[in-house]
Amino acid sequence: MIDPRALLAALADGRPVSGNSLATHFGVTRAAVWKQIEKLRALGAPVIAGSGSGYRIAAPIELLDRDAILAALPQYPREQLQAVDVHWQIDSSNSELLRRAQGGTIDLRACFTELQSAGRGRRGRHWHLPLGGGLAFSLLRPFDSGMTALAGLSLAVGIAVIRALEELGFRGLGLKWPNDLQHAGRKLAGILVELGGDALGPCHAVIGIGLNLRLGAHADVDIDQDWCDLASIGDAPLPNRNLVAARLLAHLIDALDQFERLSFESFVDDYARYDALRGKTIRVPIGSEAFFGEAIGVDHTGALRVRTADREILVDSGEVSVRAMVGSS
Ligand code: BTN
């Protein structure tokens, strides 16, 4: 039996490797290698079988590595983190940290995974993570303030993700309220924040981030909205995954400290810079009805301000969509 992570690692640098040498290396038959390659492919790894040249991966993949992530972290976040776990496969990194919190372990810790068998998006949706093509992780963060003081937290997380990606050289990023990260109107990353604990006392947030790095051919089948990935935007070359992971973690930890000290109010100006809805006519569903209005920013709690013909309405939960222009495709 070949360890799938070890097989992917053997192909990770993008050079072709023959079925024979893989079989010898892992002490199995060529048929067993082929079978495991097919499994990697089904999980989304872009493995190409060349006639006579063996197997190779379409683009080099850096597998997640705990020590590499820790080494790329600045000292402050590294010292704050009680643990950074890296899994090959779990159900969902958010679920994993929620279980820990329920079990009483509530400290600052990160959980990364190469694969999720039940990755979760907002509003009960599935989150698609092709093997090696994205980054999926969650951070558990305790707060003393009570859950009621955490309004706007998920918007602050969106800003932290943009700060990290800008530091890596990516531009033109925006936030579609409440916290979809977009580039040119297409989704690049999603954020799922789940809270637990007391309304007015000790509580915790599990902050899950899914970022598209290089989605490849499997994506269209599984994603029900316009999407993009880091590989296809901007001029910056795709940075290695452990570095992206470290930058995201560092900015996230900083932003959560800022949030704890100064609340969402301190992020409102930054949100305005990244607000992808501002000035657009949006549709806001309420039950089976909907109303239309102009998005005019967010208030100090992160609620969306919508101007209708006769008044301003604050929307503090749910999803909104941009009204398609008549005649546009
Ligand atoms: C969304 O846009 O719907 C939110 C997507 C959040 C996905 C991430 S991937 C890591 C973490 N674990 C999960 O199961 N979900 C979040």
py3Dmol code that shows the C-alpha trace and the ligand (Angstrom):
import py3Dmol

protein = """\
ATOM      1  CA  MET A   1       0.000   0.000   0.000  1.00  0.00           C
ATOM      2  CA  ILE A   2       1.503   3.358  -1.050  1.00  0.00           C
ATOM      3  CA  ASP A   3       1.092   6.342   1.209  1.00  0.00           C
ATOM      4  CA  PRO A   4      -0.693   8.870  -1.068  1.00  0.00           C
ATOM      5  CA  ARG A   5       1.166  11.810   0.465  1.00  0.00           C
ATOM      6  CA  ALA A   6       4.523  10.144  -0.187  1.00  0.00           C
ATOM      7  CA  LEU A   7       3.523   9.406  -3.795  1.00  0.00           C
ATOM      8  CA  LEU A   8       2.499  13.017  -4.371  1.00  0.00           C
ATOM      9  CA  ALA A   9       5.744  14.160  -2.732  1.00  0.00           C
ATOM     10  CA  ALA A  10       7.686  11.985  -5.181  1.00  0.00           C
ATOM     11  CA  LEU A  11       6.082  13.874  -8.081  1.00  0.00           C
ATOM     12  CA  ALA A  12       5.870  17.292  -6.432  1.00  0.00           C
ATOM     13  CA  ASP A  13       8.770  19.016  -8.203  1.00  0.00           C
ATOM     14  CA  GLY A  14       7.115  18.582 -11.609  1.00  0.00           C
ATOM     15  CA  ARG A  15       9.749  16.283 -13.149  1.00  0.00           C
ATOM     16  CA  PRO A  16       8.557  13.053 -14.799  1.00  0.00           C
ATOM     17  CA  VAL A  17       9.102   9.859 -12.842  1.00  0.00           C
ATOM     18  CA  SER A  18       8.697   6.449 -14.448  1.00  0.00           C
ATOM     19  CA  GLY A  19       6.166   3.932 -13.181  1.00  0.00           C
ATOM     20  CA  ASN A  20       9.036   1.477 -12.772  1.00  0.00           C
ATOM     21  CA  SER A  21      11.088   3.668 -10.486  1.00  0.00           C
ATOM     22  CA  LEU A  22       8.018   4.560  -8.403  1.00  0.00           C
ATOM     23  CA  ALA A  23       7.193   0.857  -8.101  1.00  0.00           C
ATOM     24  CA  THR A  24      10.761   0.076  -6.988  1.00  0.00           C
ATOM     25  CA  HIS A  25      10.860   3.025  -4.593  1.00  0.00           C
ATOM     26  CA  PHE A  26       7.599   2.032  -2.872  1.00  0.00           C
ATOM     27  CA  GLY A  27       8.145  -1.733  -3.147  1.00  0.00           C
ATOM     28  CA  VAL A  28       4.891  -2.354  -5.051  1.00  0.00           C
ATOM     29  CA  THR A  29       3.860  -3.333  -8.576  1.00  0.00           C
ATOM     30  CA  ARG A  30       3.449  -0.836 -11.428  1.00  0.00           C
ATOM     31  CA  ALA A  31      -0.254  -1.628 -11.389  1.00  0.00           C
ATOM     32  CA  ALA A  32      -0.428  -0.591  -7.735  1.00  0.00           C
ATOM     33  CA  VAL A  33       1.340   2.679  -8.607  1.00  0.00           C
ATOM     34  CA  TRP A  34      -1.136   3.318 -11.432  1.00  0.00           C
ATOM     35  CA  LYS A  35      -4.067   2.655  -9.117  1.00  0.00           C
ATOM     36  CA  GLN A  36      -2.824   5.126  -6.526  1.00  0.00           C
ATOM     37  CA  ILE A  37      -2.083   7.719  -9.248  1.00  0.00           C
ATOM     38  CA  GLU A  38      -5.708   7.410 -10.372  1.00  0.00           C
ATOM     39  CA  LYS A  39      -6.800   8.062  -6.785  1.00  0.00           C
ATOM     40  CA  LEU A  40      -4.635  11.203  -6.596  1.00  0.00           C
ATOM     41  CA  ARG A  41      -6.168  12.364  -9.865  1.00  0.00           C
ATOM     42  CA  ALA A  42      -9.678  11.785  -8.585  1.00  0.00           C
ATOM     43  CA  LEU A  43      -8.787  13.990  -5.601  1.00  0.00           C
ATOM     44  CA  GLY A  44      -7.841  16.775  -8.009  1.00  0.00           C
ATOM     45  CA  ALA A  45      -4.053  16.416  -8.300  1.00  0.00           C
ATOM     46  CA  PRO A  46      -3.097  17.234 -11.916  1.00  0.00           C
ATOM     47  CA  VAL A  47      -1.012  14.108 -12.606  1.00  0.00           C
ATOM     48  CA  ILE A  48      -0.215  13.541 -16.268  1.00  0.00           C
ATOM     49  CA  ALA A  49       0.756  10.127 -17.635  1.00  0.00           C
ATOM     50  CA  GLY A  50       3.083  10.631 -20.618  1.00  0.00           C
ATOM     51  CA  SER A  51       3.587   7.796 -23.057  1.00  0.00           C
ATOM     52  CA  GLY A  52       6.925   6.274 -22.115  1.00  0.00           C
ATOM     53  CA  SER A  53       7.963   9.178 -19.865  1.00  0.00           C
ATOM     54  CA  GLY A  54       6.100   8.057 -16.755  1.00  0.00           C
ATOM     55  CA  TYR A  55       4.101  10.342 -14.554  1.00  0.00           C
ATOM     56  CA  ARG A  56       4.491  14.021 -13.875  1.00  0.00           C
ATOM     57  CA  ILE A  57       2.507  16.715 -12.198  1.00  0.00           C
ATOM     58  CA  ALA A  58       1.290  19.582 -14.431  1.00  0.00           C
ATOM     59  CA  ALA A  59       2.627  22.261 -12.086  1.00  0.00           C
ATOM     60  CA  PRO A  60       4.993  21.739  -9.144  1.00  0.00           C
ATOM     61  CA  ILE A  61       3.210  21.438  -5.782  1.00  0.00           C
ATOM     62  CA  GLU A  62       4.697  22.241  -2.413  1.00  0.00           C
ATOM     63  CA  LEU A  63       3.057  20.046   0.174  1.00  0.00           C
ATOM     64  CA  LEU A  64       2.084  21.654   3.459  1.00  0.00           C
ATOM     65  CA  ASP A  65       4.728  21.305   6.110  1.00  0.00           C
ATOM     66  CA  ARG A  66       4.380  22.382   9.728  1.00  0.00           C
ATOM     67  CA  ASP A  67       8.061  23.277  10.189  1.00  0.00           C
ATOM     68  CA  ALA A  68       8.154  25.313   6.963  1.00  0.00           C
ATOM     69  CA  ILE A  69       5.062  27.268   8.052  1.00  0.00           C
ATOM     70  CA  LEU A  70       6.541  27.928  11.499  1.00  0.00           C
ATOM     71  CA  ALA A  71       9.881  28.964  10.013  1.00  0.00           C
ATOM     72  CA  ALA A  72       8.163  31.504   7.741  1.00  0.00           C
ATOM     73  CA  LEU A  73       6.211  33.092  10.609  1.00  0.00           C
ATOM     74  CA  PRO A  74       7.461  36.257  12.310  1.00  0.00           C
ATOM     75  CA  GLN A  75       8.383  35.807  15.965  1.00  0.00           C
ATOM     76  CA  TYR A  76       5.234  37.336  17.509  1.00  0.00           C
ATOM     77  CA  PRO A  77       2.607  35.109  15.891  1.00  0.00           C
ATOM     78  CA  ARG A  78       4.913  32.096  16.199  1.00  0.00           C
ATOM     79  CA  GLU A  79       5.162  32.610  19.946  1.00  0.00           C
ATOM     80  CA  GLN A  80       1.436  33.197  20.344  1.00  0.00           C
ATOM     81  CA  LEU A  81       0.427  29.997  18.573  1.00  0.00           C
ATOM     82  CA  GLN A  82       0.033  27.005  20.874  1.00  0.00           C
ATOM     83  CA  ALA A  83      -0.050  24.569  17.945  1.00  0.00           C
ATOM     84  CA  VAL A  84       0.051  24.363  14.163  1.00  0.00           C
ATOM     85  CA  ASP A  85      -1.293  21.021  12.981  1.00  0.00           C
ATOM     86  CA  VAL A  86      -1.001  19.816   9.399  1.00  0.00           C
ATOM     87  CA  HIS A  87      -3.205  16.927   8.284  1.00  0.00           C
ATOM     88  CA  TRP A  88      -3.336  14.949   5.082  1.00  0.00           C
ATOM     89  CA  GLN A  89      -7.100  14.494   5.272  1.00  0.00           C
ATOM     90  CA  ILE A  90      -9.795  15.346   7.808  1.00  0.00           C
ATOM     91  CA  ASP A  91     -13.487  16.094   7.459  1.00  0.00           C
ATOM     92  CA  SER A  92     -13.129  19.861   7.855  1.00  0.00           C
ATOM     93  CA  SER A  93     -10.547  22.024   9.597  1.00  0.00           C
ATOM     94  CA  ASN A  94     -13.360  24.104  11.125  1.00  0.00           C
ATOM     95  CA  SER A  95     -15.070  20.979  12.471  1.00  0.00           C
ATOM     96  CA  GLU A  96     -11.755  19.728  13.862  1.00  0.00           C
ATOM     97  CA  LEU A  97     -11.152  22.912  15.870  1.00  0.00           C
ATOM     98  CA  LEU A  98     -14.780  23.143  16.986  1.00  0.00           C
ATOM     99  CA  ARG A  99     -14.450  19.612  18.379  1.00  0.00           C
ATOM    100  CA  ARG A 100     -11.292  20.645  20.235  1.00  0.00           C
ATOM    101  CA  ALA A 101     -13.020  23.692  21.669  1.00  0.00           C
ATOM    102  CA  GLN A 102     -15.976  21.581  22.761  1.00  0.00           C
ATOM    103  CA  GLY A 103     -13.485  19.236  24.412  1.00  0.00           C
ATOM    104  CA  GLY A 104     -12.194  22.190  26.456  1.00  0.00           C
ATOM    105  CA  THR A 105      -8.953  22.986  24.566  1.00  0.00           C
ATOM    106  CA  ILE A 106      -9.447  26.652  23.782  1.00  0.00           C
ATOM    107  CA  ASP A 107      -6.146  28.236  22.871  1.00  0.00           C
ATOM    108  CA  LEU A 108      -4.722  29.928  19.803  1.00  0.00           C
ATOM    109  CA  ARG A 109      -4.082  27.103  17.343  1.00  0.00           C
ATOM    110  CA  ALA A 110      -4.109  26.545  13.610  1.00  0.00           C
ATOM    111  CA  CYS A 111      -5.195  23.497  11.687  1.00  0.00           C
ATOM    112  CA  PHE A 112      -4.220  22.975   8.032  1.00  0.00           C
ATOM    113  CA  THR A 113      -5.264  20.103   5.835  1.00  0.00           C
ATOM    114  CA  GLU A 114      -4.442  18.941   2.305  1.00  0.00           C
ATOM    115  CA  LEU A 115      -7.877  17.380   1.857  1.00  0.00           C
ATOM    116  CA  GLN A 116     -11.289  17.795   3.447  1.00  0.00           C
ATOM    117  CA  SER A 117     -13.848  15.029   3.101  1.00  0.00           C
ATOM    118  CA  ALA A 118     -16.624  17.363   4.287  1.00  0.00           C
ATOM    119  CA  GLY A 119     -15.314  20.891   3.720  1.00  0.00           C
ATOM    120  CA  ARG A 120     -17.980  23.395   4.660  1.00  0.00           C
ATOM    121  CA  GLY A 121     -18.875  26.742   3.132  1.00  0.00           C
ATOM    122  CA  ARG A 122     -21.300  29.352   4.398  1.00  0.00           C
ATOM    123  CA  ARG A 123     -25.014  28.620   4.488  1.00  0.00           C
ATOM    124  CA  GLY A 124     -24.568  24.862   4.412  1.00  0.00           C
ATOM    125  CA  ARG A 125     -22.656  24.808   1.121  1.00  0.00           C
ATOM    126  CA  HIS A 126     -19.817  22.416   0.330  1.00  0.00           C
ATOM    127  CA  TRP A 127     -16.268  23.804  -0.031  1.00  0.00           C
ATOM    128  CA  HIS A 128     -14.291  22.269  -2.865  1.00  0.00           C
ATOM    129  CA  LEU A 129     -10.557  21.717  -2.278  1.00  0.00           C
ATOM    130  CA  PRO A 130      -8.637  19.981  -5.086  1.00  0.00           C
ATOM    131  CA  LEU A 131      -5.526  18.223  -3.825  1.00  0.00           C
ATOM    132  CA  GLY A 132      -2.619  20.694  -3.824  1.00  0.00           C
ATOM    133  CA  GLY A 133      -4.683  23.324  -5.643  1.00  0.00           C
ATOM    134  CA  GLY A 134      -5.806  25.398  -2.706  1.00  0.00           C
ATOM    135  CA  LEU A 135      -5.185  26.206   0.892  1.00  0.00           C
ATOM    136  CA  ALA A 136      -7.637  25.244   3.608  1.00  0.00           C
ATOM    137  CA  PHE A 137      -7.055  26.042   7.228  1.00  0.00           C
ATOM    138  CA  SER A 138      -8.741  27.214  10.400  1.00  0.00           C
ATOM    139  CA  LEU A 139      -7.620  29.183  13.405  1.00  0.00           C
ATOM    140  CA  LEU A 140      -9.106  28.816  16.867  1.00  0.00           C
ATOM    141  CA  ARG A 141      -8.997  32.093  18.838  1.00  0.00           C
ATOM    142  CA  PRO A 142     -10.315  32.626  22.375  1.00  0.00           C
ATOM    143  CA  PHE A 143     -11.938  35.956  23.319  1.00  0.00           C
ATOM    144  CA  ASP A 144     -12.981  37.245  26.763  1.00  0.00           C
ATOM    145  CA  SER A 145     -15.448  39.772  25.447  1.00  0.00           C
ATOM    146  CA  GLY A 146     -18.453  37.516  24.795  1.00  0.00           C
ATOM    147  CA  MET A 147     -19.899  36.595  21.416  1.00  0.00           C
ATOM    148  CA  THR A 148     -22.034  39.733  21.244  1.00  0.00           C
ATOM    149  CA  ALA A 149     -18.845  41.820  20.956  1.00  0.00           C
ATOM    150  CA  LEU A 150     -17.705  39.893  17.870  1.00  0.00           C
ATOM    151  CA  ALA A 151     -19.941  41.654  15.325  1.00  0.00           C
ATOM    152  CA  GLY A 152     -17.953  42.363  12.202  1.00  0.00           C
ATOM    153  CA  LEU A 153     -15.282  39.767  12.990  1.00  0.00           C
ATOM    154  CA  SER A 154     -15.684  37.914   9.698  1.00  0.00           C
ATOM    155  CA  LEU A 155     -15.300  41.178   7.744  1.00  0.00           C
ATOM    156  CA  ALA A 156     -12.091  41.930   9.648  1.00  0.00           C
ATOM    157  CA  VAL A 157     -10.854  38.463   8.652  1.00  0.00           C
ATOM    158  CA  GLY A 158     -11.473  39.313   4.985  1.00  0.00           C
ATOM    159  CA  ILE A 159      -9.323  42.419   5.384  1.00  0.00           C
ATOM    160  CA  ALA A 160      -6.554  40.342   7.004  1.00  0.00           C
ATOM    161  CA  VAL A 161      -6.561  37.941   4.043  1.00  0.00           C
ATOM    162  CA  ILE A 162      -6.280  40.855   1.600  1.00  0.00           C
ATOM    163  CA  ARG A 163      -3.419  42.368   3.624  1.00  0.00           C
ATOM    164  CA  ALA A 164      -1.557  39.046   3.414  1.00  0.00           C
ATOM    165  CA  LEU A 165      -2.116  38.660  -0.324  1.00  0.00           C
ATOM    166  CA  GLU A 166      -1.128  42.272  -1.008  1.00  0.00           C
ATOM    167  CA  GLU A 167       2.092  41.664   0.904  1.00  0.00           C
ATOM    168  CA  LEU A 168       2.720  38.767  -1.484  1.00  0.00           C
ATOM    169  CA  GLY A 169       2.260  41.117  -4.448  1.00  0.00           C
ATOM    170  CA  PHE A 170      -1.361  40.516  -5.475  1.00  0.00           C
ATOM    171  CA  ARG A 171      -3.531  43.534  -6.318  1.00  0.00           C
ATOM    172  CA  GLY A 172      -7.084  44.310  -7.362  1.00  0.00           C
ATOM    173  CA  LEU A 173      -8.660  42.290  -4.540  1.00  0.00           C
ATOM    174  CA  GLY A 174     -12.050  43.159  -3.125  1.00  0.00           C
ATOM    175  CA  LEU A 175     -14.594  42.004  -0.571  1.00  0.00           C
ATOM    176  CA  LYS A 176     -18.166  41.172  -1.441  1.00  0.00           C
ATOM    177  CA  TRP A 177     -20.135  41.634   1.774  1.00  0.00           C
ATOM    178  CA  PRO A 178     -19.964  39.964   4.105  1.00  0.00           C
ATOM    179  CA  ASN A 179     -16.624  38.342   3.387  1.00  0.00           C
ATOM    180  CA  ASP A 180     -16.155  36.738  -0.031  1.00  0.00           C
ATOM    181  CA  LEU A 181     -12.766  37.622  -1.370  1.00  0.00           C
ATOM    182  CA  GLN A 182     -12.971  38.469  -5.048  1.00  0.00           C
ATOM    183  CA  HIS A 183     -10.838  39.486  -7.978  1.00  0.00           C
ATOM    184  CA  ALA A 184     -12.651  41.126 -10.895  1.00  0.00           C
ATOM    185  CA  GLY A 185     -15.979  39.871  -9.551  1.00  0.00           C
ATOM    186  CA  ARG A 186     -14.854  36.252  -9.274  1.00  0.00           C
ATOM    187  CA  LYS A 187     -14.442  34.402  -6.002  1.00  0.00           C
ATOM    188  CA  LEU A 188     -10.858  33.791  -4.896  1.00  0.00           C
ATOM    189  CA  ALA A 189     -11.365  32.821  -1.250  1.00  0.00           C
ATOM    190  CA  GLY A 190     -14.129  32.085   1.212  1.00  0.00           C
ATOM    191  CA  ILE A 191     -14.318  32.631   4.955  1.00  0.00           C
ATOM    192  CA  LEU A 192     -16.392  30.695   7.460  1.00  0.00           C
ATOM    193  CA  VAL A 193     -16.430  32.021  11.038  1.00  0.00           C
ATOM    194  CA  GLU A 194     -18.140  29.897  13.684  1.00  0.00           C
ATOM    195  CA  LEU A 195     -18.560  31.063  17.278  1.00  0.00           C
ATOM    196  CA  GLY A 196     -19.016  29.259  20.561  1.00  0.00           C
ATOM    197  CA  GLY A 197     -19.074  30.035  24.282  1.00  0.00           C
ATOM    198  CA  ASP A 198     -20.862  32.707  26.282  1.00  0.00           C
ATOM    199  CA  ALA A 199     -22.802  35.629  24.868  1.00  0.00           C
ATOM    200  CA  LEU A 200     -21.225  37.958  27.448  1.00  0.00           C
ATOM    201  CA  GLY A 201     -18.250  36.002  28.808  1.00  0.00           C
ATOM    202  CA  PRO A 202     -15.433  33.723  27.597  1.00  0.00           C
ATOM    203  CA  CYS A 203     -16.027  32.596  24.047  1.00  0.00           C
ATOM    204  CA  HIS A 204     -14.113  31.505  20.966  1.00  0.00           C
ATOM    205  CA  ALA A 205     -14.101  31.867  17.220  1.00  0.00           C
ATOM    206  CA  VAL A 206     -13.110  29.222  14.702  1.00  0.00           C
ATOM    207  CA  ILE A 207     -12.056  31.075  11.589  1.00  0.00           C
ATOM    208  CA  GLY A 208     -11.872  28.955   8.445  1.00  0.00           C
ATOM    209  CA  ILE A 209     -10.279  30.152   5.233  1.00  0.00           C
ATOM    210  CA  GLY A 210     -10.319  28.460   1.864  1.00  0.00           C
ATOM    211  CA  LEU A 211      -8.099  30.078  -0.771  1.00  0.00           C
ATOM    212  CA  ASN A 212      -7.888  29.018  -4.418  1.00  0.00           C
ATOM    213  CA  LEU A 213      -4.256  28.727  -5.512  1.00  0.00           C
ATOM    214  CA  ARG A 214      -4.390  26.712  -8.746  1.00  0.00           C
ATOM    215  CA  LEU A 215      -7.705  24.993  -9.123  1.00  0.00           C
ATOM    216  CA  GLY A 216      -7.164  23.241 -12.439  1.00  0.00           C
ATOM    217  CA  ALA A 217      -9.616  21.244 -14.452  1.00  0.00           C
ATOM    218  CA  HIS A 218     -11.795  19.823 -11.690  1.00  0.00           C
ATOM    219  CA  ALA A 219     -13.066  23.164 -10.481  1.00  0.00           C
ATOM    220  CA  ASP A 220     -15.861  23.877 -12.960  1.00  0.00           C
ATOM    221  CA  VAL A 221     -17.595  20.681 -12.033  1.00  0.00           C
ATOM    222  CA  ASP A 222     -17.786  21.453  -8.335  1.00  0.00           C
ATOM    223  CA  ILE A 223     -18.104  25.212  -7.930  1.00  0.00           C
ATOM    224  CA  ASP A 224     -21.459  26.858  -8.493  1.00  0.00           C
ATOM    225  CA  GLN A 225     -20.249  30.419  -8.999  1.00  0.00           C
ATOM    226  CA  ASP A 226     -17.678  32.415 -10.944  1.00  0.00           C
ATOM    227  CA  TRP A 227     -14.296  31.641  -9.443  1.00  0.00           C
ATOM    228  CA  CYS A 228     -10.641  32.463  -9.966  1.00  0.00           C
ATOM    229  CA  ASP A 229      -7.355  31.384  -8.427  1.00  0.00           C
ATOM    230  CA  LEU A 230      -4.093  33.093  -7.473  1.00  0.00           C
ATOM    231  CA  ALA A 231      -2.294  31.438 -10.387  1.00  0.00           C
ATOM    232  CA  SER A 232      -4.545  33.234 -12.875  1.00  0.00           C
ATOM    233  CA  ILE A 233      -4.523  36.763 -11.447  1.00  0.00           C
ATOM    234  CA  GLY A 234      -1.889  39.467 -11.434  1.00  0.00           C
ATOM    235  CA  ASP A 235       1.733  39.367 -12.457  1.00  0.00           C
ATOM    236  CA  ALA A 236       3.150  37.943  -9.268  1.00  0.00           C
ATOM    237  CA  PRO A 237       4.365  34.346  -9.593  1.00  0.00           C
ATOM    238  CA  LEU A 238       2.491  31.842  -7.433  1.00  0.00           C
ATOM    239  CA  PRO A 239       4.310  31.838  -4.079  1.00  0.00           C
ATOM    240  CA  ASN A 240       4.906  28.548  -2.352  1.00  0.00           C
ATOM    241  CA  ARG A 241       2.049  27.239  -0.250  1.00  0.00           C
ATOM    242  CA  ASN A 242       3.810  27.226   3.099  1.00  0.00           C
ATOM    243  CA  LEU A 243       4.765  30.866   2.655  1.00  0.00           C
ATOM    244  CA  VAL A 244       1.170  31.807   1.756  1.00  0.00           C
ATOM    245  CA  ALA A 245       0.017  29.848   4.807  1.00  0.00           C
ATOM    246  CA  ALA A 246       2.439  31.713   7.085  1.00  0.00           C
ATOM    247  CA  ARG A 247       1.515  35.156   5.705  1.00  0.00           C
ATOM    248  CA  LEU A 248      -2.181  34.439   6.131  1.00  0.00           C
ATOM    249  CA  LEU A 249      -1.688  33.220   9.687  1.00  0.00           C
ATOM    250  CA  ALA A 250       0.473  36.195  10.659  1.00  0.00           C
ATOM    251  CA  HIS A 251      -1.963  38.788   9.290  1.00  0.00           C
ATOM    252  CA  LEU A 252      -4.903  36.954  10.761  1.00  0.00           C
ATOM    253  CA  ILE A 253      -3.365  36.874  14.235  1.00  0.00           C
ATOM    254  CA  ASP A 254      -2.506  40.606  14.005  1.00  0.00           C
ATOM    255  CA  ALA A 255      -5.983  41.510  12.779  1.00  0.00           C
ATOM    256  CA  LEU A 256      -7.638  39.534  15.581  1.00  0.00           C
ATOM    257  CA  ASP A 257      -5.520  41.399  18.137  1.00  0.00           C
ATOM    258  CA  GLN A 258      -6.567  44.689  16.514  1.00  0.00           C
ATOM    259  CA  PHE A 259     -10.197  43.563  16.579  1.00  0.00           C
ATOM    260  CA  GLU A 260      -9.996  42.646  20.256  1.00  0.00           C
ATOM    261  CA  ARG A 261      -8.445  45.982  21.231  1.00  0.00           C
ATOM    262  CA  LEU A 262     -10.301  48.351  18.915  1.00  0.00           C
ATOM    263  CA  SER A 263     -13.356  46.466  17.572  1.00  0.00           C
ATOM    264  CA  PHE A 264     -14.552  46.416  13.973  1.00  0.00           C
ATOM    265  CA  GLU A 265     -14.770  50.195  14.000  1.00  0.00           C
ATOM    266  CA  SER A 266     -10.994  50.292  13.449  1.00  0.00           C
ATOM    267  CA  PHE A 267     -11.406  48.353  10.174  1.00  0.00           C
ATOM    268  CA  VAL A 268     -14.183  50.460   8.634  1.00  0.00           C
ATOM    269  CA  ASP A 269     -11.849  52.649   6.532  1.00  0.00           C
ATOM    270  CA  ASP A 270      -9.948  49.625   5.212  1.00  0.00           C
ATOM    271  CA  TYR A 271     -13.234  47.893   4.419  1.00  0.00           C
ATOM    272  CA  ALA A 272     -14.275  50.920   2.354  1.00  0.00           C
ATOM    273  CA  ARG A 273     -11.093  50.568   0.261  1.00  0.00           C
ATOM    274  CA  TYR A 274     -11.863  46.941  -0.560  1.00  0.00           C
ATOM    275  CA  ASP A 275     -15.657  47.139  -0.719  1.00  0.00           C
ATOM    276  CA  ALA A 276     -16.608  45.494  -4.023  1.00  0.00           C
ATOM    277  CA  LEU A 277     -20.321  46.328  -3.616  1.00  0.00           C
ATOM    278  CA  ARG A 278     -20.097  50.044  -2.909  1.00  0.00           C
ATOM    279  CA  GLY A 279     -22.193  52.061  -5.374  1.00  0.00           C
ATOM    280  CA  LYS A 280     -23.748  48.952  -6.911  1.00  0.00           C
ATOM    281  CA  THR A 281     -27.440  48.141  -7.005  1.00  0.00           C
ATOM    282  CA  ILE A 282     -27.916  45.002  -4.985  1.00  0.00           C
ATOM    283  CA  ARG A 283     -30.683  42.571  -4.283  1.00  0.00           C
ATOM    284  CA  VAL A 284     -31.339  41.784  -0.617  1.00  0.00           C
ATOM    285  CA  PRO A 285     -33.547  38.737   0.001  1.00  0.00           C
ATOM    286  CA  ILE A 286     -35.869  38.762   3.031  1.00  0.00           C
ATOM    287  CA  GLY A 287     -37.727  35.481   3.416  1.00  0.00           C
ATOM    288  CA  SER A 288     -39.403  34.781   0.094  1.00  0.00           C
ATOM    289  CA  GLU A 289     -39.322  38.482  -0.895  1.00  0.00           C
ATOM    290  CA  ALA A 290     -36.434  40.764  -1.856  1.00  0.00           C
ATOM    291  CA  PHE A 291     -35.731  44.459  -2.135  1.00  0.00           C
ATOM    292  CA  PHE A 292     -33.252  46.408  -4.223  1.00  0.00           C
ATOM    293  CA  GLY A 293     -31.098  49.320  -3.151  1.00  0.00           C
ATOM    294  CA  GLU A 294     -27.675  50.865  -3.485  1.00  0.00           C
ATOM    295  CA  ALA A 295     -24.851  49.471  -1.327  1.00  0.00           C
ATOM    296  CA  ILE A 296     -23.236  52.430   0.456  1.00  0.00           C
ATOM    297  CA  GLY A 297     -20.693  50.738   2.736  1.00  0.00           C
ATOM    298  CA  VAL A 298     -20.772  49.190   6.197  1.00  0.00           C
ATOM    299  CA  ASP A 299     -21.425  50.667   9.651  1.00  0.00           C
ATOM    300  CA  HIS A 300     -19.220  50.335  12.754  1.00  0.00           C
ATOM    301  CA  THR A 301     -20.574  46.816  13.443  1.00  0.00           C
ATOM    302  CA  GLY A 302     -20.023  45.551   9.910  1.00  0.00           C
ATOM    303  CA  ALA A 303     -23.704  45.704   8.914  1.00  0.00           C
ATOM    304  CA  LEU A 304     -24.250  46.519   5.242  1.00  0.00           C
ATOM    305  CA  ARG A 305     -25.810  49.937   4.582  1.00  0.00           C
ATOM    306  CA  VAL A 306     -28.325  49.879   1.745  1.00  0.00           C
ATOM    307  CA  ARG A 307     -30.013  53.020   0.414  1.00  0.00           C
ATOM    308  CA  THR A 308     -33.465  52.525  -1.059  1.00  0.00           C
ATOM    309  CA  ALA A 309     -35.665  55.180  -2.665  1.00  0.00           C
ATOM    310  CA  ASP A 310     -36.944  56.457   0.681  1.00  0.00           C
ATOM    311  CA  ARG A 311     -34.589  55.342   3.463  1.00  0.00           C
ATOM    312  CA  GLU A 312     -31.372  53.605   4.560  1.00  0.00           C
ATOM    313  CA  ILE A 313     -31.574  49.986   5.724  1.00  0.00           C
ATOM    314  CA  LEU A 314     -28.959  48.035   7.681  1.00  0.00           C
ATOM    315  CA  VAL A 315     -28.483  44.390   6.713  1.00  0.00           C
ATOM    316  CA  ASP A 316     -26.613  42.404   9.348  1.00  0.00           C
ATOM    317  CA  SER A 317     -26.856  38.837   8.059  1.00  0.00           C
ATOM    318  CA  GLY A 318     -27.542  36.825   4.944  1.00  0.00           C
ATOM    319  CA  GLU A 319     -26.341  37.016   1.366  1.00  0.00           C
ATOM    320  CA  VAL A 320     -26.855  39.742  -1.179  1.00  0.00           C
ATOM    321  CA  SER A 321     -26.273  39.752  -4.914  1.00  0.00           C
ATOM    322  CA  VAL A 322     -25.418  42.412  -7.443  1.00  0.00           C
ATOM    323  CA  ARG A 323     -28.304  43.174  -9.799  1.00  0.00           C
ATOM    324  CA  ALA A 324     -27.349  42.134 -13.307  1.00  0.00           C
ATOM    325  CA  MET A 325     -27.491  45.013 -15.808  1.00  0.00           C
ATOM    326  CA  VAL A 326     -30.257  44.668 -18.406  1.00  0.00           C
ATOM    327  CA  GLY A 327     -28.712  43.327 -21.578  1.00  0.00           C
ATOM    328  CA  SER A 328     -25.553  42.043 -19.876  1.00  0.00           C
ATOM    329  CA  SER A 329     -24.707  38.391 -20.140  1.00  0.00           C
TER     330      SER A 329
END
"""
ligand_1 = """\
16
BTN
C -17.644 30.222 1.907
O -17.256 31.091 1.112
O -18.727 29.656 1.744
C -16.764 29.862 3.068
C -15.783 28.807 2.696
C -14.856 28.433 3.844
C -14.008 27.226 3.505
C -12.975 26.946 4.551
S -11.802 25.748 4.012
C -11.148 25.656 5.634
C -12.313 25.702 6.583
N -12.850 24.374 6.799
C -14.072 24.237 6.304
O -14.752 23.196 6.353
N -14.480 25.396 5.759
C -13.481 26.423 5.890
"""
view = py3Dmol.view(width=600, height=400)
view.addModel(protein, "pdb")
view.setStyle({"model": 0}, {"cartoon": {"style": "trace"}})
view.addModel(ligand_1, "xyz")
view.setStyle({"model": 1}, {"stick": {}})
view.zoomTo()
view.show()
